[in-house]
Amino acid sequence: MTKVFMMFKCVLICLAMSFSVLAVATEQSRILATPGAMQIEGAAGGGIVPWAVIGGYGHEGEWGVSAAVTRVNVDDFSLSNAAVLIGIDNRLELSYAHQTLRLGGEGASQLNQLSAGAFPSLTIEQDVFGLKVRVAGDLIYGAMPQVSAGAQYKINKNPEISTELLGAKKDTGTDFYVAASKLYLDVFFERNLLLNATLRRSKANQTGLLGFGGPDDDWQWLGEYSAALLLDRHWAVGLEYREKPELLDSVEEDAWADAFVAWFPNKRVTVVAAYVDLGTIALWQQQRGWYLSLQVNH
């Protein structure tokens, strides 16, 4: 843990040095909506999938910052998320997200019975530190899609649930991913279409909220996909799908999916609403509900 904070401190020092030579993003910087939104782990992208885009509206020689609060409510769970990211030179992205998962209602009573009172309620918190680097291509210009490589270091702050009850191996883990995104202009009834594919290497159970690894402790390669149709400059609709690992013998884990609407009234504000299907989470099946995110950009 000390090493992580030392590394984070070094990153902050480097950021301070960078800001002395870079300008803040202006209204003339990147095109509206091209940084996407912020997903639940803090990276720029959709709601559940990181894209290759770099967050913030800073272009080359500029920096931008975004902050978002997100709420997901499904049948037995709620997930609250607060995140911030910094985009530098449209090349580097650093992010942090704090997640809180709560089990309520009949689900909490069922857990209390199954654990013989050892876990009368379920609240799990997780910190996610993210890094993303654009390595090739461009979102709009040229034939090649924008390609970025990223990592997300996750710290589960309530490991007794995942390790003692479910059999996870660790309470920390790192996901690695490569994403490719491309915005195709005037391809669908003269509207723009964004396509994204992300390949993730992970041991995270339910993105780390249920720990990392298990009896099957091998790395899993997972596909994540997004498609967004830009109806005009301010509105977009889309679909996302995220494969998930199955590393725990005690519980199932299903893929995630969502259908979203995004509103970009200006470069300062982004609002995303979605219908989400999270499948089985631990002992609770068919977890479906809504997703709402409010983001501010500078």
N, C-alpha and C positions, 0 to 999 in steps of 0.2 A: 504494500500500500504506500509506503514511504517513497519508493521508487516512482510510482505513478505520479504523486504530487510533485516530486522533484522535476520530473519530465514536464509536467503541466506548467511549473514555474518557469522552466527554460523556454517553453513555447510562448508564454506571456512576455518574457523579455524580448524574444525575437519579434513578437508582434509590435511591441512598443517601438523598436528600432525601425520596423517596416513602415509604421504609420508616419514616421518623420519624413519619409520620402514619397509616400503615396498620397493621392488626393482622395477625398470622400466622393462617393458616387453622386452624380448630378442627374437632373431631369433629362439630359442629353445622352446618358449612358445607355445601358442595354435596353432592349425593347420590352415593353410591358408584358408580364407573365412568363418571360423566358427563364427566370430562375425557378419556376415551379413554386411549390409550397414547401412546408417542412413536414417530414414524416415522423412517426412516433418515436424513432430513435434519434431524432435531431437533425438528420441529413436533409439536404434539399432534394425534393422529388415529389412523389405523391403522398397519400396518407400512410400506406404500409410498405412502400417500395422506394428505396433510394434510386435516384436517376443520376445520369452522368453530369447533369448541369451543376454549376457551382452556385451556391446560394448568395443572396444579396445582389444588388444591381450594379456593383462595381465592375467596370470594364478594365482593359489593360491600363496599368498605372494607377488604378483606383482600388478602394476597398469599400465594402458595404456590410452592414450588420442587420440581422433579422432576429426577432423573438416571437415565440408562439405559445399559446396555451391551447390544449386539446383535451376533449372529453369523449370517451367512448363508453356507451352504455349498452350492455347486452343482457340477456335474460337473468343471469345470476351474478354477473360481475360488472364492475365499473373500473375504468382506467383513466386516471388523470395524468396529464403530461405537461411539463413546462420545459421549454427548450430555447436555446440561443445559438446562433451560428455567426461566424465571421467569414466572409469571402474576400480573398486578396488577389488582385491582379487578374481576376477571372481564371485563376489557375489553381489556387489552394483554398480549401475550406476546412475550418475547424469548428466543431460543434460540441455542445453539452446538452444532455436531456436528463431530467429527473422524473421517474415514473412511479406512480402509486396504484397498485392493483388491490381492489377490495372485493371480497365475497360477501354478499348480503342475502337477506330474506331466508327462504327455505334452504338455500345452499349452505349458509352458515350453520343452521341447525343440523343438517345432515353431516357436515364435517365434524361437528362437536360429538355426535354419536359415534361416528367411525373411529375417531381418535381417542375415545373414552375420556373426553374432556381435556386432553392435552393441548388441543388447539381450539379454544372456544370461539375464536373468530379468525379471520384470515385477512391480513393486510401485508402486502409485500411491496417494498420499495427497491428501486434499482437506479443506479447512476450509469449513464452511457457517455463515454468520451469518444468523439468521432474525428476522423481525418480523411480527407478526400483530395486527390490530385488529378487534374486534367492532364492526360498524357498524349492525346492525339485528337485530330479532327475538330469539327465545329458543329454546333447544334443546327445552324441555318445554312451556312455557306459551304460550298464544295459538296462532292459526292460522299465523302466519308463521314459517318456519324461521329459525334463527340464521344470519346472513350475516356473514362475516369476509373481510377483504382482507389479503393477506400478500405478503412479498417474501423471497427467499433469495439472499444474495450469496455466491458460491462462488469459492474460490481453489484451483485445481489446482496442487499443489506439485511435480509431475513432468511438465512440459509437453513434454519431449522426445519422449515416447511419442505423445501426441496430435497435436502439430504437425508433427514431423519424419517420423513413420512413417505417420500416418493422414490428415494434411492438414487438421486443425482450424485455425481462424483465431486463436483466443485461448486463454489459460489462465485467464481470469477471466470471470465472467458473472453476471447477475442474472435470476432467475426471478420473475415476478409472477403472483399467482393470486387468484381469488375462490372461496370455498367456501360452500356452503349445507348445513346439517345439521339434521335434525329427528328427535326421538324420538317415535314413535307408540305410545301406551299401549294394551295389551290388544287388539292387532289380529290376532294370529296365535296361535290356541289359548290366549288369555289371556296371551300373552307380549308383551313390548315389542320394537319393531322400530326400529332406527336406520338412516336412509338419508342418504347424503351424495353430493353432486356437486361437483366442483372443476374449474374452468376455468383452465388454466395457459398463460402466454405465455412461451416459452422458446427458447433456442438451445443448450441443454445436451445434449451427446452422452452417453448413458448417465448422466444426471443430473449431468454435468460431469466424470465420471471419465475420459472420453475427450475432454476439451476442449469448446470452444464454437464453434459455427458450422462452416462448411466451404465448399466450392464453391457450395453453395446456402446463402447466409448470411441468408436471410429469417427473421423471427420466425415461430414455429409456434404455433398455438392448439391445445391438447391437452386432451382430456377425461379425467377421473379419477373413478372411482365406487367406492362402498363400500356394503355392506349388512351389518348385524350384528343377529342375533337374540339377545336376552338370555334365556337359559334360566331364570335366576333372578337373585337379587341378585349372585351371585358368578361366574357363568359366562356367556360369550357365544361364539357361533360366527358366522363371516361369510365374505364373499368380497370381493375387491378387484380392480379392473382399472385399469391406467394406460397411456394412450396415450403413445407416444414419437416424437420427431422422426426424420426421415431426412435428415440434412444432409451426410453424408460419402459420397463416391462409392466409396471404397475398401472400406467394410464396410457390412453391413446392421444395422438396429436394429429389434427387435420390441417389441411391447407387453409389459408385465409383468402378471402375475396371481398371486393367492395365495388360499388357503383357510386360515383361521386359527381358533384356539381361544384365548380370553383368560380368564384367571383373576384375580379381584379378591378375595383373601382378606380384605382390609381396605383402609383408605385409605392405608396405608403402602407396600403392595407391589402391583405389577402384573406378571403373567407372560403372555407371548404366545408361542405356538408356531404355526408355519405350514408348509404345503407351498407352495413358490414355483416359478413357471415364468417365467424371465427371457428365454426365447427365445434369439436369436442375440446374442452379445456379441463384437464385433470379428470374428475369424475362426472363432469356436467356436459351433456351433449347439446347439440343444436343451439349454440350461443349466437344469437342474431340480434341486431339492434341498430343503433345510429352512432354516427361519428360527427363531431363538430369541432372545427379549429379556427381560431382567430390569430392572425399574424400581422405584425407591424414591421416595416422595413425602414432603414435609414441609409 
